[in-house]
Amino acid sequence: MVGIDLSSGTPAEVTRLPTVRQPNTVGVDSATGRLFVTGTADGVLELIDPG
């Protein structure tokens, strides 16, 4: 998972997080900032808390 900041008009990588193998779906809880990542390879759901 790579976090990209687009606010300046030029994409800049701001973070890189290890995650599930072959992540193909990402959801964000807008109230908490928590990420939900699913991977097709292992059939798992990973939760990533902000910070």
mmCIF file as gemmi writes it, N, C-alpha and C atoms, coordinates in Angstrom:
data_model
loop_
_atom_site.group_PDB
_atom_site.id
_atom_site.type_symbol
_atom_site.label_atom_id
_atom_site.label_alt_id
_atom_site.label_comp_id
_atom_site.label_asym_id
_atom_site.label_entity_id
_atom_site.label_seq_id
_atom_site.pdbx_PDB_ins_code
_atom_site.Cartn_x
_atom_site.Cartn_y
_atom_site.Cartn_z
_atom_site.occupancy
_atom_site.B_iso_or_equiv
_atom_site.pdbx_formal_charge
_atom_site.auth_seq_id
_atom_site.auth_asym_id
_atom_site.pdbx_PDB_model_num
ATOM 1 N N . MET Axp A 1 ? 0.849 -1.129 0 1 0 ? 1 A 1
ATOM 2 C CA . MET Axp A 1 ? 0 0 0 1 0 ? 1 A 1
ATOM 3 C C . MET Axp A 1 ? 0.911 1.213 0 1 0 ? 1 A 1
ATOM 4 N N . VAL Axp A 2 ? 0.651 2.139 -0.93 1 0 ? 2 A 1
ATOM 5 C CA . VAL Axp A 2 ? 1.437 3.371 -1.028 1 0 ? 2 A 1
ATOM 6 C C . VAL Axp A 2 ? 0.495 4.548 -0.883 1 0 ? 2 A 1
ATOM 7 N N . GLY Axp A 3 ? 0.867 5.474 0.005 1 0 ? 3 A 1
ATOM 8 C CA . GLY Axp A 3 ? 0.097 6.704 0.175 1 0 ? 3 A 1
ATOM 9 C C . GLY Axp A 3 ? 0.685 7.792 -0.697 1 0 ? 3 A 1
ATOM 10 N N . ILE Axp A 4 ? -0.152 8.422 -1.509 1 0 ? 4 A 1
ATOM 11 C CA . ILE Axp A 4 ? 0.285 9.468 -2.432 1 0 ? 4 A 1
ATOM 12 C C . ILE Axp A 4 ? -0.428 10.771 -2.081 1 0 ? 4 A 1
ATOM 13 N N . ASP Axp A 5 ? 0.334 11.86 -1.968 1 0 ? 5 A 1
ATOM 14 C CA . ASP Axp A 5 ? -0.221 13.193 -1.727 1 0 ? 5 A 1
ATOM 15 C C . ASP Axp A 5 ? -0.339 13.894 -3.075 1 0 ? 5 A 1
ATOM 16 N N . LEU Axp A 6 ? -1.564 14.288 -3.428 1 0 ? 6 A 1
ATOM 17 C CA . LEU Axp A 6 ? -1.814 14.958 -4.703 1 0 ? 6 A 1
ATOM 18 C C . LEU Axp A 6 ? -2.1 16.444 -4.53 1 0 ? 6 A 1
ATOM 19 N N . SER Axp A 7 ? -1.991 16.951 -3.304 1 0 ? 7 A 1
ATOM 20 C CA . SER Axp A 7 ? -2.409 18.323 -3.023 1 0 ? 7 A 1
ATOM 21 C C . SER Axp A 7 ? -1.567 19.392 -3.708 1 0 ? 7 A 1
ATOM 22 N N . SER Axp A 8 ? -0.321 19.089 -4.048 1 0 ? 8 A 1
ATOM 23 C CA . SER Axp A 8 ? 0.535 20.102 -4.675 1 0 ? 8 A 1
ATOM 24 C C . SER Axp A 8 ? 0.429 20.1 -6.196 1 0 ? 8 A 1
ATOM 25 N N . GLY Axp A 9 ? -0.3 19.149 -6.737 1 0 ? 9 A 1
ATOM 26 C CA . GLY Axp A 9 ? -0.395 19.033 -8.193 1 0 ? 9 A 1
ATOM 27 C C . GLY Axp A 9 ? 0.612 18.048 -8.765 1 0 ? 9 A 1
ATOM 28 N N . THR Axp A 10 ? 1.672 17.758 -8.002 1 0 ? 10 A 1
ATOM 29 C CA . THR Axp A 10 ? 2.662 16.772 -8.403 1 0 ? 10 A 1
ATOM 30 C C . THR Axp A 10 ? 2.584 15.612 -7.419 1 0 ? 10 A 1
ATOM 31 N N . PRO Axp A 11 ? 2.285 14.397 -7.897 1 0 ? 11 A 1
ATOM 32 C CA . PRO Axp A 11 ? 2.176 13.262 -6.98 1 0 ? 11 A 1
ATOM 33 C C . PRO Axp A 11 ? 3.47 13.047 -6.198 1 0 ? 11 A 1
ATOM 34 N N . ALA Axp A 12 ? 3.33 12.856 -4.874 1 0 ? 12 A 1
ATOM 35 C CA . ALA Axp A 12 ? 4.484 12.604 -4.017 1 0 ? 12 A 1
ATOM 36 C C . ALA Axp A 12 ? 4.152 11.466 -3.057 1 0 ? 12 A 1
ATOM 37 N N . GLU Axp A 13 ? 5.024 10.473 -3.003 1 0 ? 13 A 1
ATOM 38 C CA . GLU Axp A 13 ? 4.824 9.358 -2.077 1 0 ? 13 A 1
ATOM 39 C C . GLU Axp A 13 ? 5.056 9.85 -0.65 1 0 ? 13 A 1
ATOM 40 N N . VAL Axp A 14 ? 4.088 9.579 0.244 1 0 ? 14 A 1
ATOM 41 C CA . VAL Axp A 14 ? 4.216 10.019 1.629 1 0 ? 14 A 1
ATOM 42 C C . VAL Axp A 14 ? 4.329 8.852 2.609 1 0 ? 14 A 1
ATOM 43 N N . THR Axp A 15 ? 3.915 7.673 2.203 1 0 ? 15 A 1
ATOM 44 C CA . THR Axp A 15 ? 4.046 6.505 3.076 1 0 ? 15 A 1
ATOM 45 C C . THR Axp A 15 ? 4 5.228 2.258 1 0 ? 15 A 1
ATOM 46 N N . ARG Axp A 16 ? 4.548 4.188 2.83 1 0 ? 16 A 1
ATOM 47 C CA . ARG Axp A 16 ? 4.513 2.856 2.212 1 0 ? 16 A 1
ATOM 48 C C . ARG Axp A 16 ? 4.284 1.858 3.331 1 0 ? 16 A 1
ATOM 49 N N . LEU Axp A 17 ? 3.218 1.061 3.224 1 0 ? 17 A 1
ATOM 50 C CA . LEU Axp A 17 ? 2.843 0.117 4.276 1 0 ? 17 A 1
ATOM 51 C C . LEU Axp A 17 ? 2.812 -1.301 3.732 1 0 ? 17 A 1
ATOM 52 N N . PRO Axp A 18 ? 3.368 -2.246 4.476 1 0 ? 18 A 1
ATOM 53 C CA . PRO Axp A 18 ? 3.218 -3.646 4.065 1 0 ? 18 A 1
ATOM 54 C C . PRO Axp A 18 ? 1.766 -4.053 4.258 1 0 ? 18 A 1
ATOM 55 N N . THR Axp A 19 ? 1.276 -4.907 3.399 1 0 ? 19 A 1
ATOM 56 C CA . THR Axp A 19 ? -0.126 -5.321 3.496 1 0 ? 19 A 1
ATOM 57 C C . THR Axp A 19 ? -0.299 -6.732 2.952 1 0 ? 19 A 1
ATOM 58 N N . VAL Axp A 20 ? -1.528 -7.128 2.804 1 0 ? 20 A 1
ATOM 59 C CA . VAL Axp A 20 ? -1.841 -8.475 2.326 1 0 ? 20 A 1
ATOM 60 C C . VAL Axp A 20 ? -1.278 -8.697 0.93 1 0 ? 20 A 1
ATOM 61 N N . ARG Axp A 21 ? -1.105 -9.954 0.602 1 0 ? 21 A 1
ATOM 62 C CA . ARG Axp A 21 ? -0.606 -10.305 -0.73 1 0 ? 21 A 1
ATOM 63 C C . ARG Axp A 21 ? -1.705 -10.038 -1.762 1 0 ? 21 A 1
ATOM 64 N N . GLN Axp A 22 ? -1.345 -9.465 -2.867 1 0 ? 22 A 1
ATOM 65 C CA . GLN Axp A 22 ? -2.258 -9.117 -3.964 1 0 ? 22 A 1
ATOM 66 C C . GLN Axp A 22 ? -3.474 -8.314 -3.486 1 0 ? 22 A 1
ATOM 67 N N . PRO Axp A 23 ? -3.243 -7.145 -2.867 1 0 ? 23 A 1
ATOM 68 C CA . PRO Axp A 23 ? -4.386 -6.333 -2.443 1 0 ? 23 A 1
ATOM 69 C C . PRO Axp A 23 ? -5.151 -5.843 -3.664 1 0 ? 23 A 1
ATOM 70 N N . ASN Axp A 24 ? -6.476 -5.991 -3.656 1 0 ? 24 A 1
ATOM 71 C CA . ASN Axp A 24 ? -7.208 -5.518 -4.832 1 0 ? 24 A 1
ATOM 72 C C . ASN Axp A 24 ? -8.378 -4.619 -4.475 1 0 ? 24 A 1
ATOM 73 N N . THR Axp A 25 ? -8.731 -4.524 -3.187 1 0 ? 25 A 1
ATOM 74 C CA . THR Axp A 25 ? -9.819 -3.637 -2.788 1 0 ? 25 A 1
ATOM 75 C C . THR Axp A 25 ? -9.423 -2.901 -1.513 1 0 ? 25 A 1
ATOM 76 N N . VAL Axp A 26 ? -9.627 -1.589 -1.518 1 0 ? 26 A 1
ATOM 77 C CA . VAL Axp A 26 ? -9.322 -0.773 -0.346 1 0 ? 26 A 1
ATOM 78 C C . VAL Axp A 26 ? -10.543 0.08 -0.029 1 0 ? 26 A 1
ATOM 79 N N . GLY Axp A 27 ? -10.926 0.09 1.233 1 0 ? 27 A 1
ATOM 80 C CA . GLY Axp A 27 ? -12.007 0.946 1.7 1 0 ? 27 A 1
ATOM 81 C C . GLY Axp A 27 ? -11.486 1.826 2.821 1 0 ? 27 A 1
ATOM 82 N N . VAL Axp A 28 ? -12.098 2.991 3 1 0 ? 28 A 1
ATOM 83 C CA . VAL Axp A 28 ? -11.681 3.925 4.041 1 0 ? 28 A 1
ATOM 84 C C . VAL Axp A 28 ? -12.891 4.312 4.872 1 0 ? 28 A 1
ATOM 85 N N . ASP Axp A 29 ? -12.758 4.217 6.187 1 0 ? 29 A 1
ATOM 86 C CA . ASP Axp A 29 ? -13.784 4.721 7.102 1 0 ? 29 A 1
ATOM 87 C C . ASP Axp A 29 ? -13.487 6.212 7.288 1 0 ? 29 A 1
ATOM 88 N N . SER Axp A 30 ? -14.313 7.064 6.724 1 0 ? 30 A 1
ATOM 89 C CA . SER Axp A 30 ? -14.036 8.506 6.752 1 0 ? 30 A 1
ATOM 90 C C . SER Axp A 30 ? -14.112 9.095 8.16 1 0 ? 30 A 1
ATOM 91 N N . ALA Axp A 31 ? -14.806 8.439 9.067 1 0 ? 31 A 1
ATOM 92 C CA . ALA Axp A 31 ? -14.906 8.943 10.44 1 0 ? 31 A 1
ATOM 93 C C . ALA Axp A 31 ? -13.636 8.668 11.247 1 0 ? 31 A 1
ATOM 94 N N . THR Axp A 32 ? -12.979 7.532 10.972 1 0 ? 32 A 1
ATOM 95 C CA . THR Axp A 32 ? -11.805 7.147 11.766 1 0 ? 32 A 1
ATOM 96 C C . THR Axp A 32 ? -10.497 7.182 10.983 1 0 ? 32 A 1
ATOM 97 N N . GLY Axp A 33 ? -10.578 7.144 9.651 1 0 ? 33 A 1
ATOM 98 C CA . GLY Axp A 33 ? -9.377 7.068 8.833 1 0 ? 33 A 1
ATOM 99 C C . GLY Axp A 33 ? -8.849 5.652 8.68 1 0 ? 33 A 1
ATOM 100 N N . ARG Axp A 34 ? -9.523 4.688 9.258 1 0 ? 34 A 1
ATOM 101 C CA . ARG Axp A 34 ? -9.098 3.288 9.181 1 0 ? 34 A 1
ATOM 102 C C . ARG Axp A 34 ? -9.238 2.772 7.753 1 0 ? 34 A 1
ATOM 103 N N . LEU Axp A 35 ? -8.234 2.015 7.308 1 0 ? 35 A 1
ATOM 104 C CA . LEU Axp A 35 ? -8.257 1.389 5.985 1 0 ? 35 A 1
ATOM 105 C C . LEU Axp A 35 ? -8.66 -0.07 6.122 1 0 ? 35 A 1
ATOM 106 N N . PHE Axp A 36 ? -9.425 -0.539 5.158 1 0 ? 36 A 1
ATOM 107 C CA . PHE Axp A 36 ? -9.815 -1.943 5.055 1 0 ? 36 A 1
ATOM 108 C C . PHE Axp A 36 ? -9.248 -2.446 3.735 1 0 ? 36 A 1
ATOM 109 N N . VAL Axp A 37 ? -8.385 -3.45 3.797 1 0 ? 37 A 1
ATOM 110 C CA . VAL Axp A 37 ? -7.714 -3.956 2.598 1 0 ? 37 A 1
ATOM 111 C C . VAL Axp A 37 ? -8.014 -5.44 2.458 1 0 ? 37 A 1
ATOM 112 N N . THR Axp A 38 ? -8.494 -5.842 1.292 1 0 ? 38 A 1
ATOM 113 C CA . THR Axp A 38 ? -8.713 -7.264 1.021 1 0 ? 38 A 1
ATOM 114 C C . THR Axp A 38 ? -7.736 -7.736 -0.037 1 0 ? 38 A 1
ATOM 115 N N . GLY Axp A 39 ? -7.33 -8.991 0.088 1 0 ? 39 A 1
ATOM 116 C CA . GLY Axp A 39 ? -6.426 -9.576 -0.877 1 0 ? 39 A 1
ATOM 117 C C . GLY Axp A 39 ? -7.041 -10.808 -1.506 1 0 ? 39 A 1
ATOM 118 N N . THR Axp A 40 ? -6.847 -10.967 -2.792 1 0 ? 40 A 1
ATOM 119 C CA . THR Axp A 40 ? -7.411 -12.123 -3.485 1 0 ? 40 A 1
ATOM 120 C C . THR Axp A 40 ? -6.588 -13.384 -3.268 1 0 ? 40 A 1
ATOM 121 N N . ALA Axp A 41 ? -5.31 -13.24 -2.989 1 0 ? 41 A 1
ATOM 122 C CA . ALA Axp A 41 ? -4.446 -14.413 -2.879 1 0 ? 41 A 1
ATOM 123 C C . ALA Axp A 41 ? -4.767 -15.26 -1.651 1 0 ? 41 A 1
ATOM 124 N N . ASP Axp A 42 ? -5.004 -14.626 -0.509 1 0 ? 42 A 1
ATOM 125 C CA . ASP Axp A 42 ? -5.189 -15.379 0.73 1 0 ? 42 A 1
ATOM 126 C C . ASP Axp A 42 ? -6.598 -15.278 1.294 1 0 ? 42 A 1
ATOM 127 N N . GLY Axp A 43 ? -7.454 -14.463 0.69 1 0 ? 43 A 1
ATOM 128 C CA . GLY Axp A 43 ? -8.818 -14.3 1.167 1 0 ? 43 A 1
ATOM 129 C C . GLY Axp A 43 ? -8.906 -13.693 2.549 1 0 ? 43 A 1
ATOM 130 N N . VAL Axp A 44 ? -8.071 -12.704 2.836 1 0 ? 44 A 1
ATOM 131 C CA . VAL Axp A 44 ? -8.055 -12.091 4.165 1 0 ? 44 A 1
ATOM 132 C C . VAL Axp A 44 ? -8.465 -10.623 4.092 1 0 ? 44 A 1
ATOM 133 N N . LEU Axp A 45 ? -8.853 -10.099 5.247 1 0 ? 45 A 1
ATOM 134 C CA . LEU Axp A 45 ? -9.17 -8.687 5.406 1 0 ? 45 A 1
ATOM 135 C C . LEU Axp A 45 ? -8.19 -8.119 6.411 1 0 ? 45 A 1
ATOM 136 N N . GLU Axp A 46 ? -7.519 -7.037 6.038 1 0 ? 46 A 1
ATOM 137 C CA . GLU Axp A 46 ? -6.573 -6.385 6.942 1 0 ? 46 A 1
ATOM 138 C C . GLU Axp A 46 ? -7.114 -5.015 7.304 1 0 ? 46 A 1
ATOM 139 N N . LEU Axp A 47 ? -7.02 -4.652 8.581 1 0 ? 47 A 1
ATOM 140 C CA . LEU Axp A 47 ? -7.418 -3.338 9.063 1 0 ? 47 A 1
ATOM 141 C C . LEU Axp A 47 ? -6.16 -2.558 9.405 1 0 ? 47 A 1
ATOM 142 N N . ILE Axp A 48 ? -6.059 -1.329 8.889 1 0 ? 48 A 1
ATOM 143 C CA . ILE Axp A 48 ? -4.905 -0.48 9.156 1 0 ? 48 A 1
ATOM 144 C C . ILE Axp A 48 ? -5.41 0.811 9.785 1 0 ? 48 A 1
ATOM 145 N N . ASP Axp A 49 ? -4.987 1.042 11.03 1 0 ? 49 A 1
ATOM 146 C CA . ASP Axp A 49 ? -5.383 2.256 11.73 1 0 ? 49 A 1
ATOM 147 C C . ASP Axp A 49 ? -4.443 3.402 11.37 1 0 ? 49 A 1
ATOM 148 N N . PRO Axp A 50 ? -4.959 4.642 11.319 1 0 ? 50 A 1
ATOM 149 C CA . PRO Axp A 50 ? -4.107 5.785 10.983 1 0 ? 50 A 1
ATOM 150 C C . PRO Axp A 50 ? -3.058 6.025 12.071 1 0 ? 50 A 1
ATOM 151 N N . GLY Axp A 51 ? -1.96 6.641 11.632 1 0 ? 51 A 1
ATOM 152 C CA . GLY Axp A 51 ? -0.924 7.016 12.598 1 0 ? 51 A 1
ATOM 153 C C . GLY Axp A 51 ? 0.08 5.999 12.706 1 0 ? 51 A 1
